[in-house]
Amino acid sequence: MSGPRPSDRCPGAAVVSAGPPARIRSSQDRAQRTALAAYTAFRERHYEPYLQYAALRIGRNAAAETAVLAAFTELAVSWTAILGGAGPAAVAWRILHDHVDHALGRGPTTVPASQVVQTLQHDAHFLHEQMRLSPERIAEVLGVRPGDLPTLPSRSPQE
């Protein structure tokens, strides 16, 4: 059948795109750029304390770096969903914690709700005593409000 093509019959007709309209694509592109920028900023701000924490817990720099890179890879894959939820930094800390535990030969465990607070308290003390982070920075790294941190011992002025 060799009849006229639809565009031949209506020379001014626009070709219909199979994808979403340009406004929607533009909005989606903007959202993706925003999420990428947020991930990049988060990674830059948290990479060093995550690496230091992993190295202190694992005791081997190469294994620590592998655990941190695996955690950030997992974060990157789910970042948009994590960013849309409550407490992205807290989710990220849990992911890091799981990868560090795995590097130490501990299998994945579900921490009972009663132990979540205890684990965060232990981590807060570890970050304070071993890494010398301020309470404000500890809260940021753990993804909790500063008021939710346990009482941390004060340091002498010489430290």
N, C-alpha and C positions, 0 to 999 in steps of 0.2 A: 504494500500500500504506500503510495508515494504522494499523499496529500500534503497540504501546507502544514508546516509546524505551527504550534500555538503562537510563537513569537512572530511568525510571519503574518499572522492574521491581525495581531495587535502590536504594531511596531513600538508603541510607547509603553507596553506592559513591562513591568519589572520582573526579574527572575526571582522566584520565591526561594529563600534560603531554608535549608533543612534545620539549621541551628536556631538558637533563641535570638530574639531581636537584639539589635546593637546595644540598646539601653541596658538590657539584662546582662549581656556579656560584659559591658563596661563596668557595671556594678559588681559582678562576680570577679572580674580582674582586679578591681580596686580592693575588694575584700581579701583576695588572695595575696595581694601585695602588702596589705596591712598585717595579715597573719604572718607572712614571711618576715616582715620588719619586726614584729613583736617576738617571734621565735629567735631571730638573730640577736636582738637586744637581750633577751632572756639568757641565751647561750653565752653571750659575752660576759654578762654579769655573774653567771653562776658556774661557769666552767672551772675556774681556778679553785674556788672552795670545794666543789665537787671532787676535783682531782686530788686535792690535798686530803680530803676526808677519806677517799678511796685508798690512797697510798698509805695513810696511817693505819687504816683498818686491815688492808690486805697485806701490806708489808713488802710488796714488790711493785715497782713503778710501772713496768710493762703491763702487768695484770690490772693495775689500777686504771691505766689509760684505756685499756680494752674495755673495762667495765663502764667507764664514763662515756666512752664513744658509743657503746651499745645502748646505754641509757638515753643519750641524746638522739640516737637514731630512732629508738622507739618513740621518743617524744615528737620528733619531726613527723613521723608517720601519722600520729594521732593529734597533732598540735591544734588543728582547727576545732576538733571536738573538745579537747582539753581546755582550750582558750575559752570556749563557750560555757564551760562549767564553772562551778564555784571553786576557787582556790587552785589555779594552775600550778603555783609553786609547790603546794602541798602534794599534788599528784606527781609532779616531777621528782620531789624528794623521795616519795614512796617507790617510784620506778628506779631511781638511783640505788636506794637501799636494797631493793630486790636484786639488782645486778651485782652489787658488792657482796651480798650474801651468797649469790651463785658462785662468784669467784672464790669465795671461801669454802666452797663445797657444800653449802647448805641448799637444800632444795627449796622450791617455792613454797612459802607457807602463807596461810591466811592468818593474820594477826587478829585475835579476838578483840572486840571493841574495848574490853576492859584493859587490854594491854597496849592499845594504840597510844594512850596518854603516857604510859610508863616508857614506851619506846621513844617517844618524842622527848620526854624528860631526859632520858639517857643520852640521846643524840645532842640535846641542848647543852648538857654538861660536857660532853665530849668536845663539841665545837668551842665551847668556852675555855676549857682547860687545856686541851691539846692544840687547838688552832688559834687561841687567843682572840676570838672574834667578839665583838661587842654584842650586847643583848639585842640591839636593833638589827645588826647584820645577821645574827642567829635567827631571829624571827623571820627575816626576809628569806634566808636560805631554806629554812624549814617550811616556809609558807604558812606561818601562823601569825596571829596578832601579837604584838609585843606583850600585851596584858595577859596572854595565855601561856607565856613562858613560865617555867618554874623559877623560883628564886635562885639566882646564881650567886655564888660567893663573890664578894668584891675582891679586887686585886689591890695589892699594895702599890703605892706610887712608883716604886722602882721597876715594876713589870712593864 
